[in-house]
Amino acid sequence: MSKPALEVSDLSVGYGDVSVLRGLSLSIEPGQLVALIGANGAGKTTLLRTLSGLLKTTAGRIRLGGNELQSLRPHQVVEQGFVQSPEGKQLFPSMSILENLLIGAHIKRARAVRDQTLKEVFALFPILEERQHLNASTLSGGQQQMVAVGRALMAKPRVLALDEPSLGLAPIMVDRLFESIARIRDLGVTVLVIEQNVFKVLQMADRGYVLENGRISMSGSGADLLANAHLRATYLGM
């Protein structure tokens, strides 16, 4: 039996004396697309920052393919294969699209296959290949999000974490972006998506977790969660 791609066990995290995550556990199987949903302030970003090594745990374990991450620094977490595309894109606007993408391939494992990965990113986002020599600042918000996701893919993630990828995008760009995320999953990349667009992300998710007050309150397949009366009332207004 294969090990989970990502396994979080009894995780607790806080800021000073303030506890944010309390006894949180979740598991993602290889090749799955998993959605993490919850209201603002529920602890989603804190979890992602902890998984990325930016915050230290007060209790619990984080395993990526069986290797423990909780004591590692952020660059070591990336080297192990947990890579995030952060909320707000965080591109270098005065650098070209190509330069922004290549920054993602700075670790040794990714550098070795950089040219092939770049072809894969351009196949996912053809507009980026067409405009690769233009500055990132010339792109629309949706296109900048493509660069952010592509940059993360350049690091050859074992688990790709996307933090609010549809935030601020026009509806047509949201549809295109989610189609691309589904294609990334179909290529065999394990994907964790933190997303406010609950209906759309659960439609495509293999599994979902609901985070409330620092704890996982509900989990199941995307379809099962969409059918849940509490979730529909709380997050979909239905």
Buried (B, 14 or more C-beta within 10 A) or exposed (E): EEBBBBBBBEBBBBEEEEEBBBEBBBBBBBBBBBBBBBBEEBBBBBBBBBBBBEBEBEBBBBBBBEEEBBEBEEEEBBBBBBBBBBBEBEBBEEBBBBBBBBBBBEBEBBBEEBEEBBEBBBEBBEBBBEBBEBBBEEBEEBBBBBBBBBBBBBBBBBBBBBBBBBBEBEEEBBBBBBEBBBEBBEEEBBBBBBBBBBEBBBBBBBBBBBBBEBBBBBBBEBEBBBEBEEBBEBBEEE
